[in-house]
Structures are given as C-alpha cells and as structure tokens.
Amino acid sequence: MPNADGTFRSERLEAAFSGSGDWAAYLIRLGARPVGFAFVRALSEPTRVLNSFFVVRGARRSGIGLRAVRHVVARHPGQWTVAFQDDNPAAVRFWRRVGDALAPGEWKEERRPVPERPDLAPDVWISFRYPGS
C-alpha cells in the first residue's frame, strides 16, 4: 500500500542506486524499451541476494526474465538466493524454472519466516550456485 502521501517505500531503490559496492541495479530491456529491473544486494557477502526483480506483464513469458536473471548472476558468480511468495503461482513457476535452468538438480528451496512479521506467510527461498559446481 502507498504511504499517506501517495509514495511507496523506496529503501531498496535508494540502496540500489546509493553507489554502495554491496548493491547493483540492472535495467532490463527488450530492444530499446525498458521492461523491468533487478536489484542485487550482498555482493561482498558469500551469498548474493536477488533482492528485487520485476518484468512488466506485456514482456512476460517471452524468455526475457530468464535471460535477465542469467545475465545478472553471470556478472556476479557464486552462491545466490532469491525469495518469492507461495501465493503468486506465476512467481513460483518462474523461480523454479530459473533454478532448473541455472543449477539443474543442484538448487534448493526452503520456507523462512518473514522477519518481524509473524502475521505473514513464510517466504519461499531458492538457493543455487552459478555457475554450478
């Protein structure tokens, strides 16, 4: 939900563009058109986190999302993790497909409680190494 002034939370956006060496921001394009973004955090940690990922509805199911994830993780090889919610069936299918494509037979899935939000369903996290072992 938006804030009272109509804006949305912007901490991730601000962090991604802060110039911190621990974050990276990517604009996803289809031809000349911007169609999404990816924010990565924890680049200095043993496990990188694909913190935010979005592709506009009109570009989904074109393969652009998988190509974008592959590009992002290839730029930062190593251990990766990404969270999504069970109540988003399209996200569940997409992220499992990412696991199968980038780390066939070697990715893991687990549910973790949302910190400080016991009222929410646990997040689903997938973890994989890219490139694989």
Order of alpha helices (4+ residues) and beta strands (2+ residues): alpha-beta-beta-beta-alpha-beta-alpha-beta-beta
